[in-house]
Amino acid sequence: MKNKAMEVRLGDELLEFLNTRKTLNLSTLDEDGHPYASYAPFAIANDCIYVLLSDIAIHGVNLKNNNKAAVLIVEDESEAQTIFARIRVNYQVSAEHIAFESGADYDQGIACLFNKQGDRIHNLRQMTDFNLFKLTPLGGRYVKDFGKAFTIAGKTLAGESIEHLRDGHKPRVSAAS
């Protein structure tokens, strides 16, 4: 029972961290399967991540052609106690293009982006080259410090389960020893 309570606290902590961030790093795959790294403003609703991306941007084209991607959301360098252990969460995600014509689904994604990112969202949604994507988590990892890394299992942002990675860093054994 104690482990389940710890998972709930970690899940709440993870969601709180996500709510303090405004941008994410996005890794997509091009038509040849090569990775492409970029960033985008994001928002969260219904245990998914929403981004509004242009067809002019490589990552927007990549997501239209391949729905597999990875997301990294990381603590700002200026806030980190040590640059080597910034708080971060990464997810493997499945991307779904939400068409402008899809009504309520599109409106919900735009509304959550507007609430997080402000008026610019309403301007961008008027451009025909901007597309809404819903990124559904497939699992990931949450790292909050040295020795405090957790596997996130399940298709929710806080995970259906969170397990501590107990096999930590291992010191090198000197050849002279």
C-alpha positions in Angstrom: 0.0 0.0 0.0 2.9 2.3 0.8 4.2 2.0 -2.8 0.9 2.9 -4.3 0.7 6.1 -2.1 4.3 7.0 -3.2 3.2 6.5 -6.9 0.3 8.8 -6.4 2.5 11.5 -4.8 5.0 11.1 -7.6 2.3 11.3 -10.2 0.9 14.5 -8.6 4.5 16.0 -8.4 5.1 15.1 -12.0 1.9 16.8 -13.2 2.7 19.8 -11.1 6.1 20.0 -12.8 4.5 19.7 -16.3 2.1 22.5 -15.4 5.0 24.9 -14.7 6.6 24.4 -18.2 5.5 26.1 -21.4 7.7 24.5 -24.0 8.9 21.0 -24.8 11.6 19.4 -26.9 10.2 17.3 -29.7 11.9 14.5 -31.6 10.3 13.4 -34.8 11.3 11.0 -37.6 11.7 12.2 -41.2 10.6 10.1 -44.2 14.0 8.2 -44.1 13.6 7.4 -40.4 16.2 10.0 -39.3 15.5 11.8 -36.0 14.9 15.5 -36.0 15.0 17.5 -32.8 13.0 20.7 -32.3 10.9 22.5 -29.7 7.3 23.7 -29.4 5.0 25.5 -27.0 2.5 23.0 -25.5 -0.5 22.5 -23.3 -2.1 19.6 -21.5 -5.7 18.3 -21.5 -7.2 14.9 -20.9 -3.9 13.3 -20.2 -2.5 14.3 -23.5 -0.1 17.0 -24.8 -1.3 19.4 -27.5 1.0 21.3 -29.9 0.2 23.7 -32.8 2.8 23.2 -35.6 3.2 24.7 -39.0 3.7 22.8 -42.2 6.7 25.1 -42.8 8.3 23.5 -39.7 10.1 20.2 -40.3 8.6 18.6 -37.2 5.1 19.5 -38.3 5.6 17.7 -41.6 7.3 14.8 -39.9 4.4 14.2 -37.5 1.9 14.2 -40.4 3.9 11.4 -42.1 4.9 9.4 -39.0 3.0 9.4 -35.7 5.9 8.2 -33.6 7.7 10.8 -31.6 9.4 11.6 -28.3 8.9 14.5 -26.0 11.3 16.0 -23.4 10.2 18.6 -20.9 13.0 19.9 -18.8 13.7 22.2 -15.9 15.2 25.6 -17.0 18.9 25.8 -16.5 18.6 28.9 -14.4 16.3 27.0 -11.9 18.4 23.9 -11.6 20.4 23.1 -8.5 22.9 21.3 -10.7 23.1 21.3 -14.5 23.9 17.6 -14.4 20.6 16.6 -12.8 17.9 19.0 -14.2 14.4 17.8 -13.4 12.9 16.3 -16.6 10.3 14.0 -18.0 10.4 12.3 -21.3 7.7 10.4 -23.1 7.4 8.2 -26.1 4.2 9.5 -27.8 1.8 8.7 -30.5 0.8 11.8 -32.5 -2.7 12.4 -33.9 -3.4 15.2 -36.3 -6.6 16.9 -35.2 -8.2 18.5 -38.3 -9.6 22.0 -38.1 -12.9 20.6 -39.3 -13.2 18.1 -36.5 -15.1 20.5 -34.3 -15.1 19.8 -30.5 -11.8 17.9 -30.5 -10.0 20.8 -32.3 -11.7 23.4 -30.2 -10.7 21.7 -26.9 -7.0 21.5 -28.0 -7.0 25.1 -29.1 -8.7 26.2 -25.8 -6.1 24.4 -23.7 -3.3 26.0 -25.7 -4.9 29.4 -25.5 -5.2 29.1 -21.7 -1.5 28.1 -21.4 0.1 30.2 -24.2 -2.2 33.2 -24.6 -3.6 35.2 -27.5 -1.0 34.2 -30.1 -2.8 30.8 -30.4 -5.9 32.5 -31.8 -3.8 34.2 -34.4 -1.9 31.0 -35.4 -5.1 29.0 -35.7 -6.3 31.3 -38.4 -3.3 30.3 -40.6 -4.0 27.4 -42.9 -0.5 25.9 -42.5 -0.9 25.5 -38.7 -2.0 22.1 -37.5 -3.1 20.8 -34.1 -1.5 17.6 -32.9 -2.5 15.6 -29.9 0.4 13.6 -28.4 -0.7 10.6 -26.4 2.0 9.2 -24.0 2.9 5.6 -24.4 5.3 5.5 -21.4 8.4 7.5 -20.3 10.8 8.4 -17.6 10.8 11.0 -14.8 14.2 12.2 -13.4 14.3 14.5 -10.4 17.9 14.1 -9.2 20.8 11.8 -9.1 19.5 8.3 -8.0 15.9 9.5 -8.4 14.8 8.2 -11.8 11.5 6.6 -12.4 9.9 4.6 -15.2 6.4 5.8 -16.2 4.3 3.0 -17.5 0.9 3.4 -19.2 -0.8 5.8 -21.5 -1.2 8.7 -19.0 1.1 11.6 -18.2 1.4 10.6 -14.6 1.6 6.9 -15.5 -0.6 4.0 -14.6 2.4 2.9 -12.5 5.7 4.6 -11.6 8.7 2.5 -10.7 12.0 3.6 -9.2 15.0 2.6 -11.2 17.1 1.1 -8.5 20.2 0.2 -10.6 22.0 3.5 -10.4 25.4 4.7 -11.6 28.3 2.4 -11.2 31.8 3.6 -10.4 34.7 2.6 -12.7 37.1 0.1 -11.4 40.6 1.2 -11.9 42.8 -1.2 -13.9 45.5 -0.6 -11.2 43.3 -1.9 -8.4 
